[in-house]
């Protein structure tokens, strides 16, 4: 698939163009210079059948250490791309630094267009656009992303370099050999490959090492790493293949206390919560040098809220304090009671110590996250638990568990058919959950058990 990279200096409208081409508000936009810091990706379709991967890069500004790293990654994206869109601010006079960068990219000998943004009307085009002719670019497009002005010529130009998608042999066979009813029936059947796609959220406080861990997992510098807390703003997606699995990692913005969230970070927090609704597994990073803080507990609460599979990753183990392993792990267990089911692994993203083991943990947790216990075995386990400890009565009223069934996966959800569900105490449900964890492998997976009357449907079943 062809790659198209949008480059330019900070605050010229790159993310706005990215959102316009992607037809959704995916990249965070603001008037704050340097809002985009990592590479944002999306699959874009133009002219119905032409697909390409669009890359939104950080503003190229080498004025300080953080933005020098952003600039380095942006230029690397240009080298990997097939087509380059270099964007400038049409409200300002042409800048010598812009010309220098444009010529540097032009030397890559790839299709390149100069995008003059913020040309909002014909008058501005007549007064300002001609000044940018001095770049000597063969392809120049005066546009206004915010006003959706004159984007069609840019689309037409892109079509030259984005080939139409070819129909696969399978799709041709489906068109020719199957009836509409058969195709609909096939579409409704679950696809095995969907069970091999895992979405993993990397969570933690600012500057705990989330971006460093993502880079270590990928084996390349994909996220900007800096000592400056709050470097990552946009969630950053990256997919790798591990064994038979396709794992998509999302490196989220560091979660602060609400009173500390300023400016564009409030958008980042909203994106993080939205992403958690779609994730399967969360990696919760803990800083080994500081241990668990109150904010770490709040983040653990978010993982519990969205019922995600979980792995606790203790980072910076190479520079940990004086605590021995057993003591450090027990302290984490005592503080993060929300995630009692989550395994713990100690790593160093900087030295890559034990980082590779995280991938095996992810796939193992995912298998448990989507597992379905046969009804007969489930009821055997429940009856075993009841024989060990009978269901407590409530003020003389007898409570009977008649049947159990698993009605959903990801996470596993189990319904108990009970004669008086409102009288089944939560402590007994917790006892049943612990028994099921003893009987079946649910490590790293939340387990939901609800009591229902016969004929009463759970929310997921409706």
C-alpha positions as CSV (number, residue, x, y, z in Angstrom):
1,X,0.0,0.0,0.0
2,X,1.3,3.4,-0.9
3,X,2.3,5.9,1.8
4,X,1.6,9.6,1.7
5,X,3.3,11.8,4.3
6,X,2.3,15.3,5.3
7,X,5.2,17.4,6.5
8,X,5.8,21.0,7.4
9,X,6.8,23.3,10.2
10,X,4.6,23.6,13.3
11,X,1.1,25.0,13.3
12,X,0.6,25.2,9.5
13,X,-2.5,22.8,9.5
14,X,-1.0,19.4,8.9
15,X,-3.3,17.6,11.3
16,X,-6.3,19.5,10.0
17,X,-5.5,18.2,6.5
18,X,-4.9,14.7,7.9
19,X,-8.4,14.8,9.5
20,X,-10.0,16.1,6.3
21,X,-8.4,13.4,4.1
22,X,-9.3,10.7,6.7
23,X,-12.8,12.1,6.9
24,X,-12.8,12.0,10.7
25,X,-11.4,13.9,13.6
26,X,-8.5,11.6,14.5
27,X,-5.5,13.8,15.0
28,X,-5.7,16.5,17.8
29,X,-5.6,20.0,16.4
30,X,-5.0,23.3,18.2
31,X,-3.4,26.7,17.9
32,X,-0.6,25.4,20.2
33,X,2.6,25.1,18.2
34,X,3.9,21.5,18.3
35,X,0.6,19.8,19.2
36,X,1.5,16.8,17.0
37,X,4.7,15.1,18.2
38,X,4.5,11.4,17.0
39,X,3.6,10.0,13.7
40,X,-0.2,9.5,13.3
41,X,-1.4,6.9,10.7
42,X,-4.7,6.2,9.0
43,X,-5.9,4.3,5.9
44,X,-7.6,6.7,3.5
45,X,-9.7,6.0,0.4
46,X,-10.2,8.5,-2.4
47,X,-12.2,7.9,-5.6
48,X,-13.9,4.9,-4.0
49,X,-11.3,2.3,-4.8
50,X,-7.9,4.0,-4.2
51,X,-6.4,3.4,-0.8
52,X,-3.3,4.7,0.8
53,X,-1.7,5.0,4.3
54,X,-1.7,8.7,5.3
55,X,1.0,9.8,7.8
56,X,0.6,13.0,9.9
57,X,4.0,14.1,11.2
58,X,5.1,16.4,13.9
59,X,6.1,20.0,13.0
60,X,9.8,20.3,11.9
61,X,11.4,22.6,14.3
62,X,15.0,22.0,15.5
63,X,15.0,24.8,18.1
64,X,15.2,22.5,21.2
65,X,15.9,18.9,22.1
66,X,12.3,17.7,22.1
67,X,11.4,19.2,18.8
68,X,14.6,18.1,17.2
69,X,13.6,14.5,17.9
70,X,10.1,15.2,16.4
71,X,11.8,16.7,13.3
72,X,14.1,13.7,13.0
73,X,11.1,11.3,13.0
74,X,9.2,13.5,10.5
75,X,12.1,13.4,8.1
76,X,12.4,9.6,8.5
77,X,8.7,9.3,7.7
78,X,9.3,11.3,4.5
79,X,12.0,8.8,3.4
80,X,9.7,5.9,4.0
81,X,6.8,7.6,2.1
82,X,5.9,7.2,-1.6
83,X,4.4,10.7,-1.9
84,X,5.2,13.9,0.1
85,X,2.8,16.8,0.8
86,X,4.8,19.7,2.2
87,X,2.5,22.3,3.8
88,X,3.2,26.0,4.5
89,X,1.2,28.8,6.0
90,X,-0.3,31.0,3.3
91,X,-1.0,33.8,5.8
92,X,2.7,34.4,6.2
93,X,5.5,35.3,3.8
94,X,7.6,32.5,2.4
95,X,10.2,31.5,4.9
96,X,13.8,30.6,4.1
97,X,13.7,27.7,6.5
98,X,10.6,26.4,4.6
99,X,12.5,26.6,1.3
100,X,15.5,24.8,2.8
101,X,13.3,22.0,4.1
102,X,11.3,21.8,0.8
103,X,14.5,21.5,-1.3
104,X,15.8,18.8,1.1
105,X,12.7,16.8,0.6
106,X,12.7,17.4,-3.1
107,X,16.1,15.8,-3.3
108,X,14.5,12.5,-2.2
109,X,13.3,12.3,-5.8
110,X,9.7,11.4,-4.9
111,X,6.4,12.9,-6.0
112,X,6.1,16.1,-3.9
113,X,3.5,18.8,-3.7
114,X,3.7,22.2,-2.1
115,X,0.5,22.8,-0.1
116,X,-0.2,26.5,0.6
117,X,-2.8,26.4,3.4
118,X,-5.0,29.1,4.9
119,X,-5.8,30.7,1.5
120,X,-9.4,31.3,2.4
121,X,-10.8,33.2,-0.6
122,X,-10.0,34.4,-4.1
123,X,-8.7,37.7,-2.9
124,X,-6.1,36.1,-0.6
125,X,-5.1,33.8,-3.5
126,X,-4.5,36.7,-5.8
127,X,-2.5,38.7,-3.1
128,X,-0.4,35.9,-1.5
129,X,-0.3,32.8,-3.6
130,X,2.1,34.1,-6.3
131,X,4.7,34.7,-3.6
132,X,5.1,30.9,-3.1
133,X,5.9,30.4,-6.8
134,X,9.6,31.2,-5.8
135,X,9.8,27.7,-4.3
136,X,10.1,26.5,-7.8
137,X,7.7,23.6,-7.1
138,X,6.2,21.8,-10.0
139,X,3.0,21.0,-8.1
140,X,1.6,23.8,-6.0
141,X,-1.9,23.8,-4.4
142,X,-3.5,26.9,-2.7
143,X,-6.1,25.5,-0.3
144,X,-8.0,26.2,2.9
145,X,-8.5,23.1,5.0
146,X,-10.8,24.9,7.4
147,X,-13.0,26.2,4.6
148,X,-12.7,23.0,2.6
149,X,-11.5,25.2,-0.3
150,X,-9.9,23.9,-3.5
151,X,-9.1,20.4,-2.2
152,X,-10.3,18.6,-5.4
153,X,-7.2,19.5,-7.5
154,X,-5.1,17.9,-4.7
155,X,-7.2,14.8,-4.8
156,X,-6.8,14.5,-8.6
157,X,-3.0,14.9,-8.3
158,X,-2.8,12.2,-5.6
159,X,-4.8,9.8,-7.9
160,X,-1.8,9.8,-10.3
161,X,0.3,8.0,-7.7
162,X,-2.4,5.9,-5.9
163,X,-3.3,2.9,-8.0
164,X,-6.9,1.5,-7.8
165,X,-7.4,-1.5,-5.6
166,X,-7.5,-4.8,-7.3
167,X,-10.3,-7.2,-6.6
168,X,-9.0,-10.4,-5.0
169,X,-9.7,-13.8,-6.4
170,X,-11.8,-14.5,-3.4
171,X,-14.0,-11.4,-3.9
172,X,-14.4,-12.2,-7.6
173,X,-15.4,-15.8,-6.7
174,X,-17.9,-14.5,-4.2
175,X,-19.4,-12.1,-6.8
176,X,-19.7,-14.9,-9.4
177,X,-20.5,-18.1,-7.5
178,X,-22.6,-17.2,-4.5
179,X,-26.2,-15.8,-4.1
180,X,-26.9,-12.7,-2.1
181,X,-28.4,-14.9,0.7
182,X,-25.3,-17.0,0.9
183,X,-23.0,-13.9,1.0
184,X,-25.1,-12.4,3.8
185,X,-24.9,-15.7,5.7
186,X,-21.1,-15.8,5.2
187,X,-20.8,-12.2,6.4
188,X,-22.6,-13.0,9.6
189,X,-20.3,-15.9,10.5
190,X,-17.4,-15.0,12.8
191,X,-14.1,-14.9,11.1
192,X,-11.2,-16.8,12.7
193,X,-8.8,-14.0,11.8
194,X,-10.7,-11.5,13.9
195,X,-9.8,-13.6,17.0
196,X,-6.1,-13.1,16.1
197,X,-6.3,-9.3,16.3
198,X,-5.4,-7.8,19.7
199,X,-5.6,-4.1,20.7
200,X,-3.3,-3.2,23.5
201,X,-3.4,0.1,25.5
202,X,-0.2,1.2,27.1
203,X,-1.2,3.2,30.2
204,X,0.6,5.1,33.0
205,X,1.6,8.3,34.6
206,X,3.5,10.9,32.5
207,X,7.2,10.1,32.0
208,X,6.9,6.5,33.3
209,X,8.4,5.1,30.1
210,X,5.3,4.3,27.9
211,X,6.9,5.6,24.6
212,X,10.2,3.9,25.5
213,X,8.4,0.6,26.0
214,X,6.5,1.0,22.7
215,X,9.8,1.6,20.9
216,X,11.4,-1.4,22.6
217,X,8.5,-3.7,21.7
218,X,8.6,-2.5,18.1
219,X,12.4,-2.6,17.8
220,X,12.5,0.9,16.4
221,X,12.0,4.5,17.5
222,X,8.3,5.0,16.7
223,X,7.3,7.4,19.5
224,X,9.2,10.5,20.6
225,X,11.0,9.9,23.9
226,X,11.9,12.8,26.1
227,X,12.5,13.7,29.7
228,X,9.8,16.3,29.3
229,X,6.6,14.9,30.9
230,X,3.6,15.0,28.6
231,X,5.6,14.5,25.4
232,X,2.9,12.2,23.9
233,X,-0.4,13.9,23.2
234,X,-2.1,11.9,20.4
235,X,-2.6,8.2,21.1
236,X,0.0,6.5,18.7
237,X,-1.1,3.3,17.0
238,X,1.4,0.7,15.7
239,X,0.8,-2.9,14.6
240,X,3.2,-5.8,14.7
241,X,2.9,-9.5,14.0
242,X,3.8,-11.9,16.8
243,X,3.4,-15.6,16.0
244,X,-0.2,-15.9,14.6
245,X,-1.3,-12.7,16.2
246,X,-1.7,-9.1,14.9
247,X,-1.0,-6.9,17.9
248,X,-1.9,-3.2,17.7
249,X,-0.3,-1.1,20.4
250,X,-1.7,2.3,21.4
251,X,0.8,4.5,23.3
252,X,-1.5,6.9,25.2
253,X,-0.8,10.3,26.7
254,X,0.3,10.2,30.3
255,X,-2.7,10.4,32.6
256,X,-2.5,13.2,35.2
257,X,-4.7,14.3,38.0
258,X,-7.7,16.2,36.6
259,X,-6.6,19.4,38.4
260,X,-3.2,19.2,36.5
261,X,-4.7,18.7,33.0
262,X,-4.1,21.8,31.0
263,X,-4.7,23.0,27.4
264,X,-4.6,20.3,24.7
265,X,-4.0,17.5,27.2
266,X,-7.7,17.5,28.0
267,X,-8.3,16.3,24.4
268,X,-5.7,13.6,25.0
269,X,-7.5,12.3,28.1
270,X,-10.7,12.1,26.1
271,X,-9.0,10.2,23.4
272,X,-7.5,7.8,25.9
273,X,-10.9,7.0,27.5
274,X,-12.4,6.4,24.0
275,X,-9.5,4.2,23.1
276,X,-10.0,2.1,26.3
277,X,-13.6,1.3,25.1
278,X,-12.1,-0.4,22.1
279,X,-9.1,-2.1,23.7
280,X,-8.7,-5.7,24.7
281,X,-5.7,-5.6,27.0
282,X,-4.0,-2.9,29.1
283,X,-0.4,-2.7,30.0
284,X,-0.2,-0.6,33.2
285,X,3.3,0.8,33.6
286,X,4.6,1.4,37.1
287,X,7.9,3.2,37.8
288,X,10.1,0.9,39.8
289,X,12.0,3.8,41.3
290,X,8.8,5.4,42.9
291,X,6.5,2.5,43.3
292,X,2.7,2.7,43.2
293,X,1.2,6.2,43.6
294,X,-2.4,7.3,44.1
295,X,-2.6,8.2,40.4
296,X,-1.5,4.6,39.5
297,X,-4.4,3.4,41.6
298,X,-6.8,5.7,39.7
299,X,-5.5,4.4,36.4
300,X,-6.0,0.8,37.6
301,X,-9.6,1.8,38.3
302,X,-10.0,2.8,34.6
303,X,-8.8,-0.6,33.6
304,X,-11.3,-2.2,35.9
305,X,-14.0,0.2,34.6
306,X,-13.6,-0.9,31.0
307,X,-13.1,-4.6,32.0
308,X,-9.8,-5.1,30.1
309,X,-7.3,-7.9,30.3
310,X,-4.3,-6.6,32.2
311,X,-0.6,-6.9,32.6
312,X,1.3,-4.9,35.2
313,X,4.7,-3.8,33.8
314,X,7.2,-2.5,36.3
315,X,9.5,-0.4,34.3
316,X,13.0,1.0,35.1
317,X,13.8,-2.2,37.0
318,X,17.5,-1.7,36.1
319,X,17.6,1.4,38.4
320,X,15.1,0.3,41.1
321,X,15.5,1.2,44.7
322,X,16.7,-1.1,47.5
323,X,13.6,-3.2,47.7
324,X,14.0,-6.9,46.8
325,X,11.8,-8.5,44.2
326,X,9.3,-10.2,46.5
327,X,8.9,-7.1,48.6
328,X,8.4,-4.9,45.6
329,X,5.8,-7.2,44.1
330,X,3.9,-7.6,47.3
331,X,3.7,-3.8,47.7
332,X,2.2,-3.5,44.2
333,X,-0.3,-6.2,45.0
334,X,-1.3,-4.5,48.2
335,X,-1.8,-1.1,46.4
336,X,-3.5,-2.3,43.2
337,X,-6.3,-4.5,44.6
338,X,-8.4,-3.6,41.5
339,X,-6.0,-5.7,39.4
340,X,-5.6,-8.7,41.7
341,X,-6.0,-10.9,38.6
342,X,-3.2,-9.3,36.6
343,X,0.3,-10.9,36.3
344,X,3.3,-8.7,37.0
345,X,6.5,-8.5,35.0
346,X,9.6,-6.4,35.7
347,X,11.4,-4.9,32.7
348,X,13.7,-2.1,31.6
349,X,12.5,-0.4,28.4
350,X,15.9,1.3,28.2
351,X,18.0,-1.9,28.2
352,X,15.2,-4.0,26.7
353,X,15.5,-6.4,29.7
354,X,12.6,-9.0,29.5
355,X,10.6,-6.7,27.1
356,X,10.2,-9.6,24.6
357,X,8.4,-11.6,27.3
358,X,5.6,-9.0,27.2
359,X,4.4,-10.2,23.8
360,X,4.0,-13.8,25.0
361,X,2.1,-12.6,28.0
362,X,-0.2,-10.5,25.8
363,X,-1.2,-13.4,23.5
364,X,-1.7,-15.7,26.5
365,X,-3.9,-13.2,28.3
366,X,-5.9,-12.6,25.1
367,X,-6.6,-16.4,24.7
368,X,-8.0,-16.4,28.3
369,X,-9.9,-13.1,27.6
370,X,-11.8,-14.7,24.7
371,X,-12.2,-18.2,26.1
372,X,-15.6,-19.8,26.5
373,X,-16.1,-22.4,29.2
374,X,-18.4,-25.3,28.2
375,X,-21.7,-25.1,30.1
376,X,-21.3,-28.6,31.6
377,X,-17.8,-27.9,33.0
378,X,-19.0,-24.5,34.3
379,X,-21.9,-26.0,36.2
380,X,-19.7,-28.8,37.6
381,X,-17.4,-26.1,39.0
382,X,-20.3,-24.1,40.5
383,X,-21.8,-27.2,42.1
384,X,-18.3,-28.1,43.5
385,X,-18.2,-24.6,45.0
386,X,-21.7,-24.9,46.5
387,X,-20.8,-28.3,48.1
388,X,-17.8,-26.7,49.7
389,X,-19.7,-23.7,51.0
390,X,-23.5,-23.6,50.8
391,X,-25.2,-20.5,49.6
392,X,-26.0,-18.4,52.7
393,X,-29.7,-17.9,53.4
394,X,-31.1,-14.4,53.9
395,X,-33.2,-13.9,57.0
396,X,-34.5,-17.4,56.7
397,X,-35.1,-17.2,53.0
398,X,-33.4,-20.0,51.0
399,X,-31.3,-18.8,48.0
400,X,-30.7,-21.5,45.3
401,X,-28.4,-21.3,42.3
402,X,-30.1,-23.5,39.7
403,X,-27.8,-23.1,36.7
404,X,-24.9,-21.2,35.3
405,X,-24.0,-20.2,31.7
406,X,-21.4,-18.1,30.1
407,X,-23.2,-15.6,27.8
408,X,-20.3,-13.4,26.6
409,X,-16.5,-13.3,26.1
410,X,-13.9,-10.5,26.1
411,X,-14.2,-10.5,29.1
412,X,-15.8,-13.7,30.2
413,X,-19.3,-13.0,31.6
414,X,-21.3,-15.6,33.4
415,X,-24.9,-15.5,34.4
416,X,-26.2,-17.5,37.5
417,X,-29.9,-18.5,37.3
418,X,-31.0,-17.9,40.9
419,X,-34.5,-18.1,42.5
420,X,-33.9,-14.9,44.5
421,X,-31.0,-13.0,42.7
422,X,-31.3,-9.9,44.9
423,X,-30.5,-12.0,48.0
424,X,-27.3,-13.5,46.7
425,X,-24.6,-11.7,48.6
426,X,-21.7,-10.1,46.7
427,X,-19.2,-11.9,49.0
428,X,-20.5,-15.3,47.8
429,X,-20.3,-14.2,44.2
430,X,-16.7,-13.2,44.9
431,X,-16.1,-16.7,46.4
432,X,-17.6,-18.3,43.2
433,X,-15.3,-16.1,41.0
434,X,-12.3,-17.3,43.0
435,X,-13.3,-20.9,42.7
436,X,-13.7,-20.5,38.9
437,X,-10.2,-19.0,38.8
438,X,-8.9,-22.1,40.6
439,X,-10.7,-24.4,38.2
440,X,-10.0,-22.5,35.0
441,X,-7.1,-20.3,33.8
442,X,-8.3,-16.7,34.0
443,X,-4.9,-15.1,34.9
444,X,-4.9,-11.5,33.6
445,X,-8.6,-11.5,32.9
446,X,-11.5,-9.8,34.7
447,X,-14.4,-12.2,35.4
448,X,-18.0,-10.9,35.6
449,X,-20.7,-12.9,37.4
450,X,-24.2,-11.7,37.5
451,X,-27.3,-13.2,39.2
452,X,-30.5,-13.5,37.2
453,X,-34.0,-15.0,37.5
454,X,-35.0,-17.6,35.0
455,X,-36.1,-15.7,31.8
456,X,-34.3,-12.5,32.8
457,X,-31.8,-11.3,30.2
458,X,-28.5,-9.6,30.8
459,X,-27.7,-6.4,29.0
460,X,-25.4,-8.1,26.5
461,X,-28.0,-10.7,25.6
462,X,-30.7,-8.1,24.8
